[in-house]
Amino acid sequence: MIEGLERVLEDSGQRGVKELCGLLQELLGGRDATGRLLEEQMLQPRAMRVFRFANRIIWPAIALVMDRAAWGAEALVEINGWFEQFESVLPVMVEATA
């Protein structure tokens, strides 16, 4: 058992923390794994946004490639729509025709 793992994110107020800790335990070797949690750090707001966006892209891509999961393709199509909504911050250059 990894000492302190049950306390990860306990003050976050988020749903599914217990399940997440169980999955983390499995990824780290199950109940036979030994070790202890050294520290937990909160991400700064900008880093939180970057990781949130990265996860919205990474997990659907992994699901699509590894498991051929249909939801992965649907999620990536949704993400592609984000780029269509971006507007250029630079002025649009119009090429003169002669």
Phi, psi and omega in degrees: 000140179269114184295128177094350182298327180293344180266355181299127176062018184297334180263009185284333183076008182272149175285152173080010182296318180299316179294320178298318178296323177297316178295320178298318178301316179298316180298329183271005175120009177075198183293339181280346180291143179237154179153187177210149178286127182273313180197164177228132181236140176276139178282150174290155184307318180294316179297324179298318179295318181297313180294323179297314178295318180299317179294326178294339179262317186296309186295317175298322180295317178296315180299321181290314184286314186280318187250356185056034182286127182298326182296334178296316179295318180298318180294321180291326176296319178298317180296321178302325177298332178301318184291329178292337181275346180293142174246144180293140176270351178261151177296145179283128180268126178255125182280130180284138176250139182254000000 
